[in-house]
Amino acid sequence: MLSRIETGHRNIRPLELRALLDKYGVTDEERREALLTLSRESKRRDWWHSYSDVLARPYQDLISLEVRASSLRIYHTQVIPGLFQTAGYAYAVIQAVRVGDAPEAIQRRVDARMARQEILRREPPPEVWLVLDEAALRRAPTADPGVMRDQLEHLLEVADLPHVTLQVLPFSAGLHAGVDGAFTFLAFPEVEGPSIVYLESLTGGLYIEKEPDVDRYARVFDHLRASALPEAASRRMIVECRKEY
């Protein structure tokens, strides 16, 4: 039984967790309750398993980490990131990347992406800080201008959430610390472990976990938000871009 829990083949039940906490001498009530809460929520969190037919394991891992994260720092370059996409924009992006996929499979991926966005409206939500390259605002994913117009309107709406900070990194910033590409920095409550960085690729994803490397990405993100426009100016740029569609 214990080996199946340790290898992730099944979730641990609260009763089993209490027994293990007693065995390992974990007596701090706050820590015990935090771990028990995680155990109770584990089944509810695993909704993405129903999309395993279209979601690769690295992407499922990312969703599970996002659900656990207390804060997300996201830098994106070419497109609006998944947590901020409309269904129409997501379909166009996935269709462009997943060459040859059937429309039904693309729609399944879109549905999963929309479900993933629920973390932005959960209680309590994670703190999210997005630095978005201006290129993502200028690159329409389809010939239909309404798709990009709706996407930019949605981006403004999400940016109004109290736990979301959005900055645009303008072309005028020139070369900057993030020229090597997009990344997501995930921080977790103390009971869930140290921060990690996720790098997305065409065939999967790479996780950066060594503390010196994670710290380096944290410094890069600090440089990026220092180079980006302030929130109010970023919002004005998005509004101006929306008028072009």
Secondary structure, 3 states (H helix, E strand, C coil): CHHHHHCCCCCCCHHHHHHHHHHCCCCCHHHHHHHHHHHHHHHHHHHHHHHCCCCCHHHHHHHHHHHHCCEEEEEECCCCCHHHCCHHHHHHHHHHHCCCCCHHHHHHHHHHHHHHHHHHHCCCCCEEEEEEEHHHHHCCCCCCHHHHHHHHHHHHHHHCCCCEEEEEECHHHCCCCCCCCCEEEEECCHHHCCCEEEEEECCEEEEECCHHHHHHHHHHHHHHHHHCCCHHHHHHHHHHHHCCC
